[in-house]
Amino acid sequence: MPIYEYLCDECDTRFEKIVINKHQEIACPKCASKKAAIQLSVFATTGNGNGASAKSSTSNSGGGGSCCGGGCGCH
């Protein structure tokens, strides 16, 4: 089930909602308005676990790259 981020058109509150089906009504948790715009979600980026970005982990010699720097065994 996807989690969507919304911005209320009435009070500018940002909130998240798990959407079970696409016809589900959403309401702002602060003002109960049903007028909200879906936002572009920002989600976790790839990295090597030490706070470095994926770009810097792949630029290191022998860094392993991939989604987690290669240390978790997912590749």
C-alpha positions, 0 to 999 in steps of 0.5 A, spaced: 500 500 500 503 506 498 503 512 502 502 519 499 503 526 501 498 531 501 498 539 502 491 541 505 488 547 500 485 550 506 490 550 512 497 548 508 498 542 513 502 537 510 500 530 512 501 523 509 496 517 508 496 510 506 491 509 500 488 502 500 484 504 494 484 510 489 477 512 490 478 513 498 477 520 500 482 523 504 481 529 509 486 534 513 488 531 520 488 539 522 482 542 519 478 536 516 478 539 509 477 534 503 481 539 499 488 537 498 493 536 493 498 530 492 505 532 493 511 529 490 514 524 495 521 525 497 524 518 499 530 515 502 536 515 497 541 510 496 548 510 500 553 506 503 550 507 511 555 512 513 552 518 511 555 519 504 551 519 498 551 514 493 555 518 488 560 518 493 560 511 494 560 509 487 566 514 486 570 510 491 575 505 488 572 498 489 566 501 493 561 496 491 556 501 489 549 499 488 543 501 493 547 500 500 554 500 498 554 492 497 555 491 504 548 488 505 548 482 501 542 484 496 547 484 490 
